[in-house]
Amino acid sequence: MSLERFAESGALSLGVELELQIVSTHDYDLTPGARDLLRLMERRTIPGNVTPEVTDSMIELCTGVCADHAEVLAQLGAIRDALVASADRLNLGLCGGGTHPFQQWNERRIFDKPRFRQLSELYGYLSKQFTVFGQHVHVGCPGPDEALRLLHGLSRFIPHLIALSASSPYVQGADTGFHSARLNSVFAFPLSGRAPFVLDWASFGRYFDKMARTGVVRSMKDFYWDIRPKPEYGTIEVRVLDTPLTIEKAAAMAALIQCLARWLTLERPFPLSEDDYLPYTFNRFQACRFGLDGSFVDPASAEHRTLREDLYLTFASLQPHAVALGAEPALALLRGELTGTGNDAGWIRAQQGREHLLAEVVRRQCLRWRGAPVPG
């Protein structure tokens, strides 16, 4: 099987995918409601679509192609409202968060779809442990070579994106000590990690052909890289974000990635090098473990600073691009988390510190997802 042709897409266009938790409004544990929810959603007109995910206690919403932050937020709002109305009819709750705080993976059921059954046969129990919830952001690229250059430029900011989006501190009732425990489940897959350092599509095609000849991969879907090309859409796909607790945060994260892409494309602020990846695994771990207070090693200077400190510097560089893209409200929301409220993992821990009941924490996550006030 050969690599697909890289499709045409609008430069810097956006598409957002969000994996959501489906919970019972009785005990706020995960519940197998995907099929019923999808049935009700078939009757609704929404700007994107809603699809099943690997287990039947989760669902994915996808926007259409969006030009900017405002359009992403509008589409997410319309899809969210339709999903919440359908879930209410079924006495189901929906929420964000990268992991469900207390679900037991062995109780999950694989959604009855050929690809998901194949994944279950291949990966065994890892498939059920993959009941974790992420945000994926597609960025349109004018051509395949530009896509690869953008992919490797954005890789420097993978830890920043992890730290800002982290929302998975609890797993099976325990505080993991991580801000993003979700990514530990992703890293267990053999084709996770980073893309190979190639900067032209011909070289990438040769790499793909070699992998395909081994029988290890059949399509780009078999790669679980942090960022991967999606030639059928003409995009690159950023895959490291935990699902935020609100659509406003999800839209802001997409806008941040768009601003980074514009900055990297127009200004080329640093040369691309394989050596950029020397601290990559360390930086990524620090972001997962410690969030915004994790250490970041600058690939060029080897200087150490916190991710919070480096994000202040990054936001300053992005300001003119945020103005050009209409993304100033998005960056303001994220900058506010640097100075005060912290990421969603911190909010979840704070709620548990007050309530001492994870089911109540999930109930409050459902309130935040639907845009309702949270008590306390």
Summary of the structure (lengths in Angstrom):
residues: 376
radius of gyration: 19.6
end to end distance: 55.6
largest distance: 57.5
contacts: 1317
relative contact order: 0.16
helix: 49%
strand: 17%
